[in-house]
Every structure is written in C-alpha cells, then in structure tokens.
C-alpha cells in the first residue's frame, strides 16, 4: 500500500518537504490556501517570497552561504531553482521572485507523486501523517486548532516589508551603482547623504506617523525585521551604522565616502524594480512617500509597493518538537518552516528538508537522521528543540556551530575551519539518506 503524507502549506518549507518526500516514493497531498490570500501574499504560485528577494550571502564563509551549500549538497530543490533564477546582487543570492515561484510551482506540478490541492485546511487529523508548514501567517481558524494540538499558547512577533521603487524614477545625477568594497558587479544602487541631508531625513523618520497595530507596544518585533523608524529611535547614528552604513561605498562622482548611504537591490532580471534594503517599515503610506523621497536620488521616486507590517506566529518548539521537527506527543506529525521558530527563507527551506527526510524515515521504520551540531542545518534543529529560557526566532549564524574549538583572531581562518567541519559532516549524512 502506497504511503501518503499531507503537507499543509505551499511556502518554502512545505515545497521543499514535499519534494524530499515525493522523490523518495511517498505520495504527497500538498495543501495551499491560495487563491485565498493573507494580507502579505500576492502571487498565486507556491513558494512566494514575501518580504525580500534575497536569500542572503553566497559567500561560503558566512552562515547564509554555508547553509545554502549544505542544502545544495543534500539536493534541495528550492536552492537549485533559486540558483537558476538569480539576479545580479553582488555577493548575495537574490532571485527574480516571480520566476522563482513559478519555477517551483511548475516543478512540483510535474512530479507524479505530488498532488497540489488548492484549499484551506482548518483542522489537523492527528491520525494521518502530516507536516504542518503553514508559515508565520497561518490562518486564524487553523491557528486555533494548532493551539489545541500543541497544548500551549502560540508566541508571535511583528514582521515588516520594505518598499519597492520604479527604477526609471531614480535620479542618477545623484545615485550610483556600486557594491560595497567593489565586491560584485556594481549591482546595488546607492543614494548618498551628506550630514545635513541625513539629519533632516533622520528627524522626519523618527517623527513620522505610524500605523497603529493592536497590542503593538506590548508584543515583540523580531530584531532582523526591525522597522527602520524603530531602529532609528535608538539613536541618531543607529541606522547610519546599520542599513545606511556608508563604509566601502565611495561616491565615484566625488571619490568621497558619504555620511550615510541607502542601498537599493534589484528585484527582477531586468531593471524594473528595486527594493530599499533594510527599510522595513510601519509608517503610513502617505508618510512613506513623503519621508523616503527625502533620500537623495529618490526625490521623484514612484513606489511600486509600499512597506507594511503583519503579525507572524510560531509555536513554542522546545516544548513541542524534537530536533527532527517531529512532535513529541504525536510522532506522525512534523512541523516545518517559520512556524517552528527558524527565521528566514533558507532556514525555512532547511527545516522543510529535514522534516521531509525524517518523515520518510519514520514511515519506513528506519532511524531518523540526526544532523551534527557543527552543521548549520543541525544547529538550527537543535536550537528549536532544546533552547532553554526565552524562545525567540533564530536565523543562521556561525555562532551556532562554534563551540569554542576555534577562537583564533583570524576570522577567515576560523570560518574556513567551521566550513570544512560542516561540509564533512554533511558528506556523512549524504551516505545514509
């Protein structure tokens, strides 16, 4: 009798999980609620990239680059498609998000073991092998039933989306193409501030009108998605040493380093759309247009999408899941994606891969795969299963896999050793999956 698994959620984690199961001969019912959309979704295809089109650095000596290489070694479908849909973005892997979502959808539709079911799931049958990968924007009705299943209150935080600008409306008498320290092929647009311009922008930003969110002040905003105006209120130089850091971005017109600098990263293969890097925001739409046009070079900008904030949900994974992303109390149910407490695109893909492989092992009555703690994949899974104290979303970072073995001051040497150990452990995993 053919084994069947329900995968609930057609985002990054759900799609990766479905692929890992289907290629191993498991029949997958992949449920996606579209054409019913959440406030943050707009693309009818699977694997929609909501907040950004960047999958972080591709430098293998960074956490993001190493995690992507681990996933490549383990035959991640979504990373393979991302590589094919990449757009120029210096050292980062950024994709044309429309092409990416369409390519993932087309591939899964072509797999004989994948049945894509376009309907909203509102309850989970704990007697059926299931992977819950509904993401941080899980519908209210399903969220209530997940709460009943996990037996604990959900946690939540607020996430934000950055605006997108029409390329043709950027003033290149002021703006210029350049990668930081020229590491790339001049893929980023840079908008330079002098001190007077910056201080005017800064004061308008911290005093701008924001959208009032229910319970906003007493709930969490994830640090990696901090609205630009909230970060700015930490001090006059907070954003100048953060997303507006000018270091390595000398203006070719003057040869000088700006006082501060806003970067824009392309969204598509052509030069139609550019998003403002680090400018997640909760400003009202009218204030975004007024304040962001104070950025030199964007004085006449046309905004193709304005920033928004939305509520993200995740479970208290350490009390619910083991490091295989499997429920402790219901072993035929796995979770994957940001609902588990991993934070970010590639982190979600990682969790979907682990959940898919281990659901297969579970159904085959084989030992589940434990990823070594010196791999980013393994470190993330161990974090969500074993974190003590306050539990907050975690993204990939090399601190997770460095257990004091390498404390040399040479950062490149240290990261090279961490990379070598990680990929050696991944090669061992490849032999048993």
C-alpha positions as CSV (number, residue, x, y, z in Angstrom):
1,X,0.0,0.0,0.0
2,X,1.4,3.4,-1.0
3,X,2.2,5.7,1.8
4,X,0.6,9.2,1.8
5,X,1.6,12.3,3.6
6,X,-0.4,15.6,3.9
7,X,1.8,18.7,3.7
8,X,-0.1,21.7,4.8
9,X,1.3,24.9,3.4
10,X,2.8,25.7,0.0
11,X,5.5,28.1,1.1
12,X,9.3,27.4,1.0
13,X,9.3,24.8,3.8
14,X,6.2,23.0,2.5
15,X,7.5,22.8,-1.1
16,X,11.0,21.6,0.0
17,X,9.4,19.0,2.2
18,X,7.0,17.8,-0.5
19,X,9.9,17.4,-2.9
20,X,12.0,15.4,-0.4
21,X,9.1,13.0,0.3
22,X,8.0,12.6,-3.3
23,X,11.4,11.9,-4.7
24,X,11.6,9.0,-2.2
25,X,8.4,7.5,-3.4
26,X,5.9,9.0,-0.9
27,X,2.7,10.3,-2.3
28,X,2.2,13.9,-1.1
29,X,-1.0,15.9,-0.8
30,X,0.3,19.5,-0.8
31,X,-2.3,21.8,0.5
32,X,-2.2,25.6,-0.2
33,X,-4.9,28.0,0.7
34,X,-4.5,30.2,-2.4
35,X,-6.4,31.7,-4.2
36,X,-7.3,32.8,-0.7
37,X,-4.6,35.3,0.2
38,X,-3.2,36.6,3.5
39,X,-2.5,40.4,3.7
40,X,1.1,39.8,2.8
41,X,0.7,37.4,-0.1
42,X,0.1,38.5,-3.7
43,X,1.5,35.8,-6.0
44,X,-0.9,32.8,-6.9
45,X,2.1,30.4,-7.2
46,X,3.7,28.3,-4.5
47,X,6.9,29.3,-2.7
48,X,6.2,33.1,-2.7
49,X,8.9,35.2,-1.3
50,X,7.1,37.8,0.8
51,X,9.5,40.2,2.5
52,X,12.5,40.3,0.3
53,X,14.0,38.6,-2.8
54,X,17.4,37.9,-1.1
55,X,18.5,34.5,0.2
56,X,21.5,36.1,2.0
57,X,25.1,36.0,1.1
58,X,26.5,33.3,-1.2
59,X,29.9,33.5,0.4
60,X,30.6,30.1,1.8
61,X,32.5,31.6,4.8
62,X,29.2,33.2,6.0
63,X,26.4,31.4,7.8
64,X,24.0,32.0,4.9
65,X,26.5,30.9,2.3
66,X,27.4,27.8,4.2
67,X,23.8,26.8,4.9
68,X,23.0,27.1,1.2
69,X,26.0,24.9,0.3
70,X,24.8,22.3,2.9
71,X,21.4,22.4,1.2
72,X,22.9,22.1,-2.3
73,X,24.9,19.0,-1.2
74,X,21.6,17.4,0.1
75,X,19.7,18.1,-3.2
76,X,17.5,20.9,-2.1
77,X,15.0,21.7,-4.9
78,X,14.4,25.3,-3.8
79,X,18.1,26.2,-3.6
80,X,18.7,24.6,-7.1
81,X,15.8,26.7,-8.5
82,X,17.0,29.8,-6.7
83,X,20.4,29.4,-8.3
84,X,18.7,29.3,-11.7
85,X,16.5,32.4,-11.0
86,X,19.2,34.6,-9.5
87,X,19.6,38.2,-10.4
88,X,22.8,40.2,-10.0
89,X,23.2,41.2,-6.4
90,X,26.9,41.3,-5.5
91,X,27.8,38.6,-3.1
92,X,24.2,37.6,-2.2
93,X,21.9,35.1,-3.8
94,X,18.9,37.2,-4.8
95,X,16.2,36.0,-7.2
96,X,13.5,37.2,-9.5
97,X,10.7,36.3,-7.1
98,X,8.1,35.9,-9.9
99,X,10.2,33.5,-11.9
100,X,11.3,31.6,-8.7
101,X,7.7,31.0,-7.5
102,X,6.6,29.9,-11.0
103,X,9.5,27.6,-11.4
104,X,8.9,25.9,-8.1
105,X,5.2,25.5,-8.8
106,X,5.9,24.1,-12.3
107,X,8.4,21.6,-11.0
108,X,6.1,20.2,-8.2
109,X,3.1,20.1,-10.6
110,X,5.2,17.9,-12.9
111,X,6.1,15.4,-10.1
112,X,3.9,12.3,-10.3
113,X,3.8,11.8,-6.5
114,X,2.7,15.4,-5.7
115,X,-1.0,16.4,-5.6
116,X,-1.4,20.1,-5.2
117,X,-4.7,20.8,-3.5
118,X,-5.9,24.5,-3.6
119,X,-8.0,24.7,-0.4
120,X,-7.7,26.0,3.1
121,X,-7.1,23.4,5.8
122,X,-8.7,24.4,9.0
123,X,-8.0,21.3,11.2
124,X,-5.3,18.6,11.5
125,X,-6.2,14.9,11.7
126,X,-3.5,13.6,14.1
127,X,-4.1,10.0,12.8
128,X,-2.8,10.9,9.3
129,X,1.0,11.5,8.7
130,X,1.1,15.3,8.3
131,X,3.7,18.0,8.0
132,X,2.5,21.4,9.2
133,X,4.3,24.1,7.2
134,X,1.8,26.9,7.2
135,X,4.3,29.6,7.9
136,X,4.1,32.6,10.1
137,X,0.9,33.8,8.5
138,X,-1.2,30.8,9.4
139,X,-4.9,31.4,9.1
140,X,-6.9,32.2,12.2
141,X,-9.0,29.1,12.0
142,X,-6.1,26.7,11.6
143,X,-4.1,28.6,14.3
144,X,-6.8,27.9,16.8
145,X,-6.7,24.2,16.0
146,X,-2.9,24.1,16.1
147,X,-3.1,25.6,19.6
148,X,-5.4,22.8,20.7
149,X,-3.0,20.2,19.1
150,X,0.2,21.6,20.7
151,X,-1.4,22.3,24.0
152,X,0.3,25.6,24.6
153,X,-0.2,29.2,23.7
154,X,1.4,30.5,20.5
155,X,4.1,33.1,20.5
156,X,4.1,35.9,18.0
157,X,6.0,38.9,16.7
158,X,5.6,41.5,14.1
159,X,7.3,41.4,10.8
160,X,7.7,44.2,8.2
161,X,8.1,44.5,4.4
162,X,10.3,47.1,2.6
163,X,9.1,49.3,-0.2
164,X,9.9,48.8,-3.9
165,X,10.8,51.6,-6.2
166,X,10.4,52.0,-10.0
167,X,13.9,52.1,-11.5
168,X,13.0,54.8,-14.1
169,X,12.2,57.3,-11.4
170,X,15.6,57.1,-9.6
171,X,17.8,60.2,-10.2
172,X,21.2,59.0,-11.3
173,X,22.6,62.5,-11.3
174,X,22.8,61.7,-7.6
175,X,22.5,57.9,-7.2
176,X,25.2,55.5,-8.5
177,X,25.8,51.8,-8.9
178,X,28.4,50.2,-6.6
179,X,28.9,47.1,-4.4
180,X,30.4,47.6,-1.0
181,X,34.2,47.5,-1.4
182,X,33.6,46.7,-5.1
183,X,32.8,43.0,-4.2
184,X,30.4,42.3,-7.1
185,X,29.5,43.7,-10.5
186,X,28.0,47.0,-9.4
187,X,24.6,45.5,-8.7
188,X,23.4,47.9,-5.9
189,X,22.0,51.4,-6.4
190,X,23.4,53.8,-3.8
191,X,21.8,57.0,-2.6
192,X,24.4,59.1,-0.7
193,X,23.6,61.6,2.2
194,X,25.7,64.4,3.4
195,X,25.3,65.2,7.1
196,X,22.7,68.0,6.7
197,X,20.6,65.8,4.4
198,X,20.9,62.9,6.8
199,X,19.9,64.8,9.9
200,X,16.8,66.2,8.1
201,X,15.8,62.7,6.9
202,X,16.5,61.2,10.4
203,X,14.3,63.7,12.2
204,X,11.4,63.3,9.8
205,X,11.8,59.5,10.1
206,X,11.7,59.3,13.9
207,X,8.7,61.6,14.0
208,X,6.8,60.1,11.1
209,X,3.2,58.9,11.6
210,X,2.9,55.1,12.0
211,X,0.1,52.6,11.5
212,X,-1.4,51.7,14.9
213,X,-1.2,48.0,15.4
214,X,-3.3,46.3,18.0
215,X,-1.1,45.4,21.0
216,X,2.0,46.5,19.1
217,X,3.8,48.1,22.0
218,X,3.5,45.1,24.3
219,X,4.5,42.5,21.7
220,X,7.7,41.5,20.0
221,X,9.3,42.8,16.8
222,X,11.9,40.4,15.5
223,X,15.3,42.1,15.5
224,X,16.1,41.0,12.0
225,X,13.0,42.7,10.6
226,X,13.0,45.8,12.8
227,X,11.1,48.7,11.2
228,X,13.6,51.4,10.1
229,X,11.8,54.0,12.2
230,X,12.0,51.9,15.3
231,X,15.7,51.2,14.8
232,X,16.3,54.9,14.2
233,X,14.8,55.8,17.5
234,X,17.6,54.0,19.3
235,X,19.9,56.9,18.5
236,X,21.0,59.4,15.8
237,X,23.7,57.0,14.5
238,X,21.8,53.7,14.9
239,X,20.8,53.4,11.2
240,X,24.0,55.1,10.0
241,X,25.9,52.2,11.5
242,X,23.2,49.7,10.3
243,X,21.4,49.7,7.0
244,X,22.7,53.1,6.0
245,X,26.3,52.3,6.7
246,X,28.4,54.1,4.0
247,X,31.6,52.2,4.5
248,X,33.0,50.8,1.2
249,X,30.6,52.8,-0.9
250,X,32.7,55.8,-2.1
251,X,30.8,58.0,-4.5
252,X,32.5,57.8,-7.9
253,X,31.5,61.3,-8.7
254,X,33.4,62.8,-5.7
255,X,35.7,60.0,-4.6
256,X,34.4,60.5,-1.0
257,X,32.6,58.2,1.4
258,X,29.1,59.6,2.1
259,X,28.0,60.5,5.6
260,X,25.3,57.8,5.2
261,X,24.1,55.8,2.2
262,X,20.8,54.0,1.3
263,X,21.2,50.9,-0.9
264,X,18.6,49.5,-3.3
265,X,18.7,45.9,-4.6
266,X,17.1,44.7,-7.8
267,X,14.0,42.5,-7.7
268,X,13.9,41.2,-11.3
269,X,16.3,40.2,-14.1
270,X,15.6,43.5,-15.9
271,X,16.0,46.8,-14.1
272,X,12.3,47.5,-13.4
273,X,12.0,47.1,-9.7
274,X,14.4,47.8,-6.8
275,X,13.7,47.3,-3.1
276,X,15.1,49.7,-0.5
277,X,17.5,47.5,1.6
278,X,16.7,47.4,5.3
279,X,13.7,49.7,5.0
280,X,11.0,47.5,6.5
281,X,8.5,50.0,7.9
282,X,5.3,50.6,9.8
283,X,5.0,54.2,8.6
284,X,1.6,55.1,7.0
285,X,1.6,55.0,3.2
286,X,1.5,58.8,2.9
287,X,4.4,59.2,5.3
288,X,6.5,56.7,3.5
289,X,6.1,58.6,0.2
290,X,6.9,61.9,1.9
291,X,9.8,60.8,4.1
292,X,11.5,58.3,1.7
293,X,11.5,61.0,-1.1
294,X,13.9,62.9,1.2
295,X,16.5,60.2,0.3
296,X,18.9,61.8,-2.2
297,X,18.1,60.4,-5.7
298,X,14.6,59.3,-4.7
299,X,13.0,62.8,-4.6
300,X,10.8,61.8,-7.6
301,X,10.5,58.1,-6.8
302,X,7.5,56.1,-7.8
303,X,6.7,53.4,-5.2
304,X,5.5,50.1,-6.8
305,X,4.9,48.7,-3.4
306,X,4.9,50.4,0.0
307,X,6.0,48.9,3.2
308,X,3.7,47.0,5.6
309,X,3.8,45.2,8.9
310,X,2.0,41.9,9.7
311,X,1.7,39.6,12.6
312,X,3.8,36.4,12.4
313,X,3.1,33.3,14.6
314,X,5.3,30.5,15.8
315,X,4.9,27.7,18.2
316,X,7.0,27.1,21.4
317,X,9.0,24.5,19.7
318,X,11.3,23.3,22.6
319,X,8.2,22.1,24.5
320,X,6.6,20.5,21.4
321,X,9.2,19.3,18.9
322,X,12.3,17.1,18.9
323,X,15.3,18.0,16.7
324,X,13.8,16.1,13.7
325,X,10.9,18.7,13.7
326,X,8.7,15.9,14.9
327,X,6.0,16.3,17.6
328,X,6.9,14.6,20.8
329,X,3.3,13.7,21.6
330,X,2.2,12.9,18.1
331,X,5.1,11.3,16.2
332,X,3.3,11.1,12.9
333,X,3.1,14.9,12.8
334,X,6.0,17.1,11.9
335,X,6.3,20.9,11.7
336,X,8.5,22.9,9.3
337,X,9.2,26.5,8.4
338,X,9.0,29.7,10.3
339,X,6.1,28.4,12.5
340,X,8.8,26.3,14.2
341,X,10.9,29.3,15.2
342,X,13.5,29.2,12.5
343,X,13.7,32.7,10.9
344,X,14.4,33.3,7.3
345,X,14.0,31.9,3.8
346,X,16.9,29.5,3.7
347,X,16.3,28.5,7.3
348,X,12.7,27.6,6.4
349,X,14.0,25.5,3.4
350,X,16.4,23.8,5.8
351,X,13.6,22.8,8.1
352,X,11.5,21.5,5.3
353,X,14.3,19.4,4.0
354,X,14.9,17.9,7.5
355,X,11.2,17.3,8.1
356,X,10.7,15.7,4.7
357,X,13.7,13.3,5.1
358,X,12.7,12.3,8.6
359,X,9.0,11.8,7.8
360,X,10.2,9.4,5.1
361,X,12.5,7.6,7.6
362,X,9.6,7.5,10.2
363,X,7.2,5.9,7.6
364,X,9.9,3.4,6.6
365,X,10.5,2.4,10.2
366,X,14.1,3.5,9.9
367,X,16.2,5.5,12.4
368,X,15.6,9.3,12.0
369,X,18.5,11.4,10.7
370,X,20.3,13.5,13.3
371,X,22.2,16.4,11.8
372,X,25.5,17.1,13.5
373,X,25.7,20.2,15.7
374,X,28.6,21.5,13.6
375,X,26.3,21.9,10.6
376,X,24.0,25.0,10.2
377,X,21.1,22.6,9.5
378,X,21.8,20.6,12.6
379,X,22.4,23.7,14.8
380,X,19.1,25.2,13.8
381,X,17.2,22.0,14.5
382,X,18.9,21.6,17.9
383,X,18.1,25.2,18.8
384,X,14.4,24.8,18.1
385,X,14.3,21.6,20.1
386,X,16.5,22.4,23.1
387,X,16.5,26.2,23.6
388,X,16.0,27.0,27.3
389,X,14.7,30.2,28.7
390,X,13.0,32.7,26.4
391,X,12.4,31.2,23.0
392,X,12.7,33.6,20.0
393,X,13.1,33.0,16.3
394,X,16.6,32.2,15.2
395,X,18.3,32.7,11.8
396,X,21.5,31.1,10.6
397,X,24.7,32.3,12.2
398,X,28.2,30.8,12.7
399,X,28.0,31.3,16.4
400,X,25.5,28.3,16.5
401,X,28.2,25.9,15.3
402,X,31.3,27.2,17.0
403,X,31.6,25.5,20.4
404,X,34.9,27.1,21.4
405,X,37.1,24.9,19.3
406,X,38.3,27.8,17.2
407,X,38.8,31.1,18.9
408,X,41.6,32.4,16.8
409,X,41.6,36.1,15.8
410,X,41.9,35.3,12.1
411,X,38.2,35.3,11.2
412,X,38.7,33.9,7.7
413,X,40.8,31.0,9.1
414,X,38.2,30.3,11.8
415,X,35.3,30.4,9.4
416,X,37.2,28.2,6.9
417,X,37.7,25.5,9.6
418,X,34.0,25.7,10.6
419,X,33.0,25.4,6.9
420,X,35.3,22.3,6.4
421,X,33.9,20.5,9.5
422,X,30.3,21.3,8.5
423,X,30.6,20.0,4.9
424,X,32.5,16.9,6.1
425,X,29.5,16.1,8.4
426,X,27.1,16.8,5.5
427,X,29.0,14.3,3.4
428,X,28.5,11.7,6.1
429,X,24.7,12.4,6.1
430,X,24.6,12.0,2.3
431,X,25.6,8.4,2.7
432,X,22.7,7.4,4.9
433,X,19.8,9.4,3.3
